Amino acid sequence: MNNSKTRRLTQLGILTAVIIIMTFTPLGYIKTMGLSVTLLHIPVILGACLMGPIDGMILGAVFGLTSFAQCFGLEPFGTTLLGINPVGTFITCLVPRMLFGLIAGLLYRALKKTGAKKFSAAATGLVATVCHTALFMGSLCLFFYKTEFLQGFVETLGVTNVLAFIIAFIGIGALIEIALATVVNAVLVPVLSKALNR
């Protein structure tokens, strides 16, 4: 029991360190015009698959807190949101990431009962990333869609409603995030599961 608890805490600690290192180095984001394409969802999904939904939610919280830390002058988009609505920014950074980590863990737990570990990992990477994008953009629009800041993007993109804004705003970045999570999860989860006897 103690060994199992120690192993879990060690794995959580390693993945937490990976998220923090990725956040504050170029490893965590692909910078593009507008939003940054994040890679931080990948260790959250890996942890959720390997350790379960609760640990996925914990890692999602780490992701969210590091994302919020970026809003203090490290990332222009987030810094602007923080200046408009600090509470809304905190919720947008944290809650969608916690929920998506939970969803990833629950989804993989359900899918792996099929016995197809690689498919289950790939499907979890794909669906969880879509959920992450939807939750984040939903929260962003809930708190900021009617602000002058986001309306500037609406005008630039030439869209007329929230759904069209979300689709246009996430653009190719979301496809990159989905593709990377799907491939990396499909490759690493079966290998790490075998190594960890899971």
JODARA-V74906 format. One record per residue. N is the residue number from 1. RES is the residue in three letters. SS is DSSP state (A for helix, B for strand, O for the rest). PHI is phi as a letter, one per 30 degrees, with the letter a starting at -180 (NA if undefined). PSI is psi as a letter, one per 20 degrees, with the letter a starting at -180 (* if undefined). Layout:
# JODARA-V74906
n:N res:RES ss:SS phi:PHI psi:PSI
n:N res:RES ss:SS phi:PHI psi:PSI
This chain:
# JODARA-V74906
n:1 res:MET ss:O phi:NA psi:g
n:2 res:ASN ss:A phi:d psi:h
n:3 res:ASN ss:A phi:d psi:g
n:4 res:SER ss:A phi:d psi:g
n:5 res:LYS ss:A phi:d psi:g
n:6 res:THR ss:A phi:d psi:g
n:7 res:ARG ss:A phi:d psi:g
n:8 res:ARG ss:A phi:d psi:g
n:9 res:LEU ss:A phi:d psi:h
n:10 res:THR ss:A phi:d psi:g
n:11 res:GLN ss:A phi:d psi:g
n:12 res:LEU ss:A phi:d psi:g
n:13 res:GLY ss:A phi:d psi:g
n:14 res:ILE ss:A phi:d psi:g
n:15 res:LEU ss:A phi:d psi:h
n:16 res:THR ss:A phi:d psi:g
n:17 res:ALA ss:A phi:d psi:g
n:18 res:VAL ss:A phi:d psi:g
n:19 res:ILE ss:A phi:d psi:g
n:20 res:ILE ss:A phi:d psi:g
n:21 res:ILE ss:A phi:d psi:g
n:22 res:MET ss:A phi:d psi:h
n:23 res:THR ss:A phi:d psi:g
n:24 res:PHE ss:O phi:c psi:j
n:25 res:THR ss:O phi:b psi:r
n:26 res:PRO ss:O phi:d psi:i
n:27 res:LEU ss:O phi:d psi:h
n:28 res:GLY ss:O phi:d psi:i
n:29 res:TYR ss:B phi:b psi:q
n:30 res:ILE ss:B phi:c psi:o
n:31 res:LYS ss:O phi:d psi:p
n:32 res:THR ss:O phi:b psi:r
n:33 res:MET ss:O phi:d psi:p
n:34 res:GLY ss:O phi:i psi:c
n:35 res:LEU ss:O phi:d psi:q
n:36 res:SER ss:O phi:d psi:q
n:37 res:VAL ss:B phi:d psi:o
n:38 res:THR ss:B phi:c psi:q
n:39 res:LEU ss:O phi:c psi:j
n:40 res:LEU ss:A phi:d psi:i
n:41 res:HIS ss:A phi:d psi:h
n:42 res:ILE ss:A phi:d psi:g
n:43 res:PRO ss:A phi:d psi:h
n:44 res:VAL ss:A phi:d psi:g
n:45 res:ILE ss:A phi:d psi:g
n:46 res:LEU ss:A phi:e psi:g
n:47 res:GLY ss:A phi:d psi:h
n:48 res:ALA ss:A phi:d psi:g
n:49 res:CYS ss:A phi:d psi:g
n:50 res:LEU ss:A phi:d psi:h
n:51 res:MET ss:A phi:c psi:i
n:52 res:GLY ss:O phi:j psi:r
n:53 res:PRO ss:A phi:d psi:h
n:54 res:ILE ss:A phi:d psi:g
n:55 res:ASP ss:A phi:d psi:h
n:56 res:GLY ss:A phi:d psi:g
n:57 res:MET ss:A phi:d psi:h
n:58 res:ILE ss:A phi:d psi:g
n:59 res:LEU ss:A phi:d psi:h
n:60 res:GLY ss:A phi:d psi:h
n:61 res:ALA ss:A phi:d psi:h
n:62 res:VAL ss:A phi:d psi:g
n:63 res:PHE ss:A phi:e psi:g
n:64 res:GLY ss:A phi:d psi:g
n:65 res:LEU ss:A phi:d psi:h
n:66 res:THR ss:A phi:d psi:h
n:67 res:SER ss:A phi:d psi:g
n:68 res:PHE ss:A phi:d psi:h
n:69 res:ALA ss:A phi:d psi:h
n:70 res:GLN ss:A phi:d psi:h
n:71 res:CYS ss:O phi:d psi:i
n:72 res:PHE ss:O phi:c psi:l
n:73 res:GLY ss:O phi:i psi:i
n:74 res:LEU ss:O phi:c psi:h
n:75 res:GLU ss:O phi:b psi:o
n:76 res:PRO ss:A phi:e psi:g
n:77 res:PHE ss:A phi:d psi:g
n:78 res:GLY ss:A phi:d psi:h
n:79 res:THR ss:A phi:d psi:h
n:80 res:THR ss:A phi:d psi:g
n:81 res:LEU ss:A phi:d psi:g
n:82 res:LEU ss:A phi:d psi:h
n:83 res:GLY ss:A phi:d psi:h
n:84 res:ILE ss:A phi:d psi:g
n:85 res:ASN ss:O phi:a psi:n
n:86 res:PRO ss:A phi:e psi:g
n:87 res:VAL ss:A phi:d psi:g
n:88 res:GLY ss:A phi:d psi:h
n:89 res:THR ss:A phi:d psi:g
n:90 res:PHE ss:A phi:d psi:g
n:91 res:ILE ss:A phi:d psi:g
n:92 res:THR ss:A phi:d psi:h
n:93 res:CYS ss:A phi:d psi:h
n:94 res:LEU ss:A phi:c psi:g
n:95 res:VAL ss:A phi:d psi:g
n:96 res:PRO ss:A phi:e psi:h
n:97 res:ARG ss:A phi:d psi:h
n:98 res:MET ss:A phi:d psi:g
n:99 res:LEU ss:A phi:d psi:h
n:100 res:PHE ss:A phi:d psi:h
n:101 res:GLY ss:A phi:d psi:g
n:102 res:LEU ss:A phi:d psi:g
n:103 res:ILE ss:A phi:d psi:g
n:104 res:ALA ss:A phi:e psi:g
n:105 res:GLY ss:A phi:d psi:g
n:106 res:LEU ss:A phi:d psi:g
n:107 res:LEU ss:A phi:d psi:g
n:108 res:TYR ss:A phi:d psi:h
n:109 res:ARG ss:A phi:e psi:g
n:110 res:ALA ss:A phi:d psi:g
n:111 res:LEU ss:A phi:d psi:h
n:112 res:LYS ss:A phi:d psi:i
n:113 res:LYS ss:A phi:d psi:i
n:114 res:THR ss:A phi:d psi:i
n:115 res:GLY ss:O phi:i psi:i
n:116 res:ALA ss:O phi:c psi:n
n:117 res:LYS ss:A phi:d psi:g
n:118 res:LYS ss:A phi:d psi:g
n:119 res:PHE ss:A phi:d psi:g
n:120 res:SER ss:A phi:e psi:g
n:121 res:ALA ss:A phi:d psi:g
n:122 res:ALA ss:A phi:d psi:g
n:123 res:ALA ss:A phi:d psi:h
n:124 res:THR ss:A phi:d psi:g
n:125 res:GLY ss:A phi:e psi:g
n:126 res:LEU ss:A phi:d psi:g
n:127 res:VAL ss:A phi:d psi:g
n:128 res:ALA ss:A phi:d psi:h
n:129 res:THR ss:A phi:d psi:h
n:130 res:VAL ss:A phi:d psi:g
n:131 res:CYS ss:A phi:d psi:g
n:132 res:HIS ss:A phi:e psi:g
n:133 res:THR ss:A phi:d psi:g
n:134 res:ALA ss:A phi:d psi:g
n:135 res:LEU ss:A phi:d psi:g
n:136 res:PHE ss:A phi:d psi:g
n:137 res:MET ss:A phi:d psi:h
n:138 res:GLY ss:A phi:d psi:g
n:139 res:SER ss:A phi:d psi:g
n:140 res:LEU ss:A phi:e psi:g
n:141 res:CYS ss:A phi:d psi:h
n:142 res:LEU ss:A phi:e psi:g
n:143 res:PHE ss:A phi:c psi:h
n:144 res:PHE ss:A phi:b psi:i
n:145 res:TYR ss:O phi:e psi:h
n:146 res:LYS ss:O phi:d psi:j
n:147 res:THR ss:O phi:d psi:q
n:148 res:GLU ss:A phi:d psi:h
n:149 res:PHE ss:A phi:d psi:g
n:150 res:LEU ss:A phi:d psi:h
n:151 res:GLN ss:A phi:d psi:h
n:152 res:GLY ss:A phi:d psi:g
n:153 res:PHE ss:A phi:d psi:h
n:154 res:VAL ss:A phi:e psi:g
n:155 res:GLU ss:A phi:d psi:g
n:156 res:THR ss:A phi:d psi:g
n:157 res:LEU ss:A phi:d psi:i
n:158 res:GLY ss:O phi:i psi:k
n:159 res:VAL ss:O phi:c psi:r
n:160 res:THR ss:O phi:b psi:i
n:161 res:ASN ss:O phi:b psi:r
n:162 res:VAL ss:A phi:d psi:g
n:163 res:LEU ss:A phi:d psi:g
n:164 res:ALA ss:A phi:d psi:h
n:165 res:PHE ss:A phi:d psi:g
n:166 res:ILE ss:A phi:e psi:g
n:167 res:ILE ss:A phi:d psi:g
n:168 res:ALA ss:A phi:d psi:h
n:169 res:PHE ss:A phi:d psi:g
n:170 res:ILE ss:A phi:d psi:h
n:171 res:GLY ss:A phi:h psi:c
n:172 res:ILE ss:A phi:d psi:h
n:173 res:GLY ss:A phi:e psi:g
n:174 res:ALA ss:A phi:d psi:h
n:175 res:LEU ss:A phi:d psi:h
n:176 res:ILE ss:A phi:d psi:g
n:177 res:GLU ss:A phi:d psi:g
n:178 res:ILE ss:A phi:d psi:g
n:179 res:ALA ss:A phi:d psi:g
n:180 res:LEU ss:A phi:d psi:g
n:181 res:ALA ss:A phi:d psi:g
n:182 res:THR ss:A phi:d psi:g
n:183 res:VAL ss:A phi:d psi:g
n:184 res:VAL ss:A phi:d psi:g
n:185 res:ASN ss:A phi:d psi:g
n:186 res:ALA ss:A phi:d psi:h
n:187 res:VAL ss:A phi:d psi:g
n:188 res:LEU ss:A phi:d psi:h
n:189 res:VAL ss:A phi:d psi:g
n:190 res:PRO ss:A phi:d psi:h
n:191 res:VAL ss:A phi:d psi:g
n:192 res:LEU ss:A phi:d psi:h
n:193 res:SER ss:A phi:d psi:g
n:194 res:LYS ss:A phi:d psi:g
n:195 res:ALA ss:A phi:d psi:h
n:196 res:LEU ss:O phi:c psi:j
n:197 res:ASN ss:O phi:h psi:l
n:198 res:ARG ss:O phi:c psi:*
